[in-house]
Amino acid sequence: MEEILSECQKALEFNGKKSEGQALKVLIADDATFIRKSISRILSSVGYEIAGEACNGEEAVEKYFEIKPDIVTMDITMPVKGGIEALEEIIRKDRGAKIVMVSAIGYQNMVKEAIMKGAKNFVVKPIKTDNVRTFLKIIKTVAGA
């Protein structure tokens, strides 16, 4: 993983900077601490600013409007309020929200539902060596930077 991240740091197609050089702000919402830390490590290694983390959908909604991130990674299944419900609440108030759903294999129907309700894309978790480049491309593309 470290070797791939090192390569990605040098490639402009993966960097987490806006055109004017500022870091893109990310909110990471997942109930699994190790997934949040993994996504944080990957994104911060290529220049994204981890502006906040949430461990459930309710917290994700609160932090979204507090932080106003450029992009959100959102787990589908979380306690208190699920990712799709949080997505709907955010989109209802901010139609321009850029949210990428993060899902384990086996949740294809929920991923489709999330895309239909406003998610911009999805990524299968966990993010491993073989899909880290795809993850970074999706984040960069959705962020639009």
C-alpha positions in Angstrom: 0.0 0.0 0.0 2.8 2.5 0.9 4.4 2.0 -2.5 1.2 2.8 -4.3 0.4 5.8 -2.2 3.9 7.1 -2.9 3.3 6.8 -6.6 -0.1 8.5 -6.3 1.4 11.4 -4.4 3.4 12.3 -7.5 0.5 12.0 -9.9 -1.6 15.1 -10.5 -4.7 12.9 -11.3 -4.8 11.9 -7.7 -3.9 15.0 -5.7 -6.4 16.5 -3.3 -5.9 20.1 -4.2 -8.2 22.6 -5.8 -6.9 24.4 -8.9 -5.8 27.3 -6.7 -3.7 25.0 -4.6 -6.0 24.7 -1.5 -6.6 21.2 -0.1 -10.1 19.8 -0.7 -12.0 19.2 2.5 -13.3 15.8 3.2 -15.9 14.5 5.7 -15.5 10.7 6.3 -18.6 9.0 7.7 -18.3 5.3 8.7 -19.1 3.5 11.9 -15.9 1.4 11.7 -13.0 3.3 13.1 -10.5 1.3 11.1 -12.3 2.2 7.8 -12.3 5.9 8.8 -8.6 5.8 9.6 -7.8 3.9 6.4 -9.7 6.4 4.2 -8.2 9.3 6.1 -4.6 7.9 5.6 -5.1 7.4 1.9 -6.7 10.8 1.2 -4.4 12.8 3.4 -1.4 11.2 1.8 -2.3 12.8 -1.5 -3.1 16.2 -0.1 -6.8 16.1 1.0 -7.7 17.8 4.3 -9.7 15.6 6.6 -12.0 18.2 7.9 -14.1 15.8 10.0 -15.2 12.3 10.8 -18.6 10.9 11.8 -19.4 7.5 13.2 -23.1 7.5 12.3 -25.5 9.2 9.9 -26.9 11.7 12.3 -23.4 12.9 13.1 -22.6 13.0 9.4 -25.5 15.4 8.7 -24.6 17.7 11.6 -20.9 17.8 10.6 -21.7 18.3 6.9 -23.5 21.6 7.6 -20.9 22.6 10.2 -17.8 21.9 8.1 -19.2 22.4 4.6 -16.8 19.8 3.0 -16.0 19.7 -0.7 -16.7 15.9 -0.6 -18.1 13.2 1.7 -17.4 9.5 1.9 -20.5 7.9 3.4 -20.9 4.3 4.6 -24.3 2.9 3.7 -25.0 1.0 7.0 -24.4 2.9 10.2 -26.2 3.1 13.5 -28.6 5.9 14.6 -29.2 7.0 11.1 -28.1 5.0 8.0 -26.0 6.4 5.2 -28.9 6.6 2.7 -31.1 8.5 5.1 -28.2 10.9 5.9 -27.6 11.3 2.1 -31.3 12.2 1.6 -31.2 14.8 4.4 -28.0 16.4 3.1 -29.2 16.5 -0.5 -32.6 17.9 0.5 -30.8 20.9 2.0 -27.8 21.1 -0.4 -28.5 19.7 -3.9 -24.8 20.4 -4.8 -23.5 18.0 -2.1 -20.8 15.6 -3.4 -21.2 12.3 -1.7 -19.5 9.1 -2.5 -21.1 6.0 -0.9 -18.7 3.4 0.6 -20.1 -0.1 0.8 -19.1 -3.7 1.4 -19.8 -6.1 -1.4 -23.4 -7.4 -1.3 -25.1 -4.1 -0.9 -25.7 -3.4 -4.7 -29.4 -2.7 -4.3 -28.6 -0.1 -1.6 -25.9 1.4 -3.7 -28.3 1.8 -6.6 -30.8 3.4 -4.3 -28.2 5.8 -3.0 -27.2 6.8 -6.6 -30.8 7.4 -7.5 -31.2 9.6 -4.4 -28.2 11.8 -5.2 -24.9 10.1 -4.4 -22.4 10.9 -7.1 -20.6 7.5 -7.1 -19.7 4.5 -4.9 -16.6 2.6 -3.8 -16.4 -0.9 -2.4 -14.7 -1.3 0.9 -12.3 -2.1 2.4 -10.0 0.0 0.2 -7.0 -2.2 -0.5 -3.9 -2.1 -2.6 -5.7 -3.3 -5.7 -8.4 -0.6 -5.7 -6.7 2.4 -4.1 -6.1 4.1 -7.5 -9.7 3.6 -8.5 -10.8 5.0 -5.2 -8.6 8.1 -5.6 -9.8 8.6 -9.2 -13.4 8.5 -8.1 -12.9 11.0 -5.3 -11.0 13.4 -7.5 -13.6 13.1 -10.3 -16.5 13.7 -7.9 -14.7 16.5 -6.2 -14.4 18.2 -9.6 -11.0 19.6 -8.9 
